[in-house]
Amino acid sequence: MQDLSPRKGMSATQIAQTVEQIIAEASLEEKVAMMSGKGFLTQIREDEGEWGKRPYRAGAGLDRLNVPYLWFTDGPRGVARGQSTCFPCSMSRGASFDTDLERRIGEVMGIEARAQGCNLSGAVCINLLRHPAWGRAQETYGEDPHHLGEMGAALAMGIQTHNVVATVKHFALNSVENTRFSINVSIEDDVLHEVYLPHFKRVLDAGCASVMSAYNKMNGEYCGQHYELLTEILRGDWGFDGFVHSDWLLGVYKPYGASAGLDIENPEPVVYGENLVKAVETGQIAPDVIDTACRRILTTLYQFLTAQDPLTEYTDDLVACANHRAVALEAAEKGAVLLENDGTLPLSGDIGKLAVIGPLSALENTGDFGSSRVNAPYVITPLQGLQDHLGKDRVIHADGADAKTLEQVFNQADAIVAVVGYTADDEGEYIPGDLVPQMPDAAKEMMEDRDGGRQPRGGDRASLSLPDDQIALVEKAKASGKPVIVVIVAGSVVMVEEWRQGTSAILQTFYSGMEGGTALARLLFGLVNPSGRLPFTVAKDAKEYPFFDRTATAITYDRWHGYTKFEHEGREPRYPFGHGLSYSRFETRALKIVDRGVDLQLTASVTNTGSVAGSHVTLVFVRSPKTSDQDAERLLKGFARVHLEPGETKSVAVIINKTDLRRYNPATREWFLPKGLFRFETDEVVREVTV
């Protein structure tokens, strides 16, 4: 048997020669087989629907030539295999504005993927949060393209450090969940290029090696077979030379997806396979299309498999090891956002008894039960974290179901922590009761013996408010006369107008991962200073957000969402993008801007004027010269995070490439830099320069 397997240390020339030899040796059927996954539907049946029980074959592979396969695992809360480290959801990590931490999280994911037999990770989700009701909001980082790009690039580079191929998803315009398989998104070219694509380009420019297409349509064509997206923009304009694979089932509908630029259909050859072979044989698709796809797939795979590994071996004992759990704790601490505080926080360690209430307080609640679910070896709940910190005798608990028990708890308590929000039943990846009716005929045959009739789960939110019973619980807590700290568990925005008045503090922890309860105790008692900043805008009225209908099959996306919409319409939000309180105070001064030709270097001095150590996030917004009424007034173009001891001053630096200040002209399909005065704003310090 001819051996064309990858070998450590192969040069680029040797890889190219080997890939060409494989393409020359392989039959049409064998090459087309490399363009799809295989075995998933059988595996998921055998595993009784448990996602991630084993790696999933996701393309490449030719046994007779010893060509290896791509083996897929999902994310982005961690490796969706075995009992991996469960990190806080991406939205929580987005609130940290900490790209170094995100890169280290990516490294953990890369290590744990390798230790569990995987070499392709679907953890990098950077779809823009257009509306906070989007069910999969928890899987992305926020509402701003620049922020999404920086965080996604950090995660991808961390994953790929350990020679696991990172895939960025879902390309593109995927911001509605329930109708994701059918919705058509209409969008103008300038909005597409300026708002919904820059973060994808940033991640790919950083070196992310693969792309997952989206289920939805763009301007009438499915994204998985969209020539403009996958070839003209991705390969032509951006020069991307990696491979593109579909989302899991229903990711492509016609064999011409291959000509459009979709290299791999996952997880089964439902549309490709025999259909694609026949399309080539009948002249509908050129043989070069197949060779080009295989060349992209194999070149990428061999580049990763032949590179030297940072670790000598990747063993099972690395999965959820102590060092990795410590990173999960750090992420939970840095991602929590203190929304309000009347001085009650931090709590004193001398407190008598602390009441912990609410149905979510003792629940292992790390996010949705879709493809991003991580089955951690343990989860520290809010109740357990506070009991571990104070001792069980000083923490009293009531889920709120029994009024008498609740009253007794209130009477004994010196302060009350109410844990409110959502679970996988309320939001997340939409899991229909039965996918079979939506599937192409070939997939229906594969799934015909699959159990149907389950209740749907997750999906887009029906409301941005807390459930009525939770609002009533908060009201009862406030009526007790004791200090009430509300802890919000959710993937994005929760409206607070109905109940915020009279609370002592509000802390949003999102879905905080396996160490979330420990982090909560450390935050509430001041062992850690809250430093998260909101990666989205919280409105006073849900009607102030863009139009959203979770049953819609057609929608138009314009540029106005998040903080750009509020500023454009002159509305004041309850909490603006970037809001987040601290137990300390920070002062920014001496903003300087140096024009270095291709970029601008901004430096500023930040001082901790408070009495406790803490971290500050400097956000740099730019107001560009207006060229039309449709230009956004103010956009985030840089950020930096710095840790400071009391009284300490440090300089922070932000580099802004001038290409990031350009606008897109849809008439000429070209980018241009506006002429005139640019205004740079950070922490109420302003400088203006002509670029």
Secondary structure, DSSP 8 states (H G I E B T S, - for coil): -------TT--HHHHHHHHHHHHHHS-HHHHHHTTB--SHHHHHHHTTT-TTSS-EEEEEEEGGGTEEEEEEEE-SSS-SSTT------HHHHHHHT-HHHHHHHHHHHHHHHHHTT--EEEEEE----SSTT-TTGGGS--S-HHHHHHHHHHHHHHHHTTT-EEEEEEETT----TTTTT-EEEE-HHHIIIIISHHHHHHHHTT--EEEE-SSEETTEEGGG-HIIIIIIIIIIT---SEEE--SSSS--STTHHHHT--BB-SS-SSSTHHHHHHHHTTSS-HHHHHHHHHHHHHHHHHHHHS--SSS---GGGTT-HHHHHHHHHHHHHH-EEEEESS--S--TT-S-EEEESTTTTS---S-SSTT----S----HHHHHHHHH-GGGEEEE-SS-HHHHHHHHHH-SEEEEEEE--TTTSEEEE-S--GGGS-HHHHHHTTTS------EEES-S-SS--HHHHHHHHHHHHTTS-EEEEEE-SS----TTT-TT-SEEEE--S--TTHHHHHHHHHTTSS------SS-B-SSGGGS----TT-SEEEE-S--HHHHHHHTT---SB-TT--B-SS-EEEEEEEEEE-SSEEEEEEEEEE-SSS-EEEEEEEEEE---SSTTS-S-EEEEEEEEEE-TT-EEEEEEEEEGGGG-EEETTTTEEE---SEEEEEETTEEEEEE-
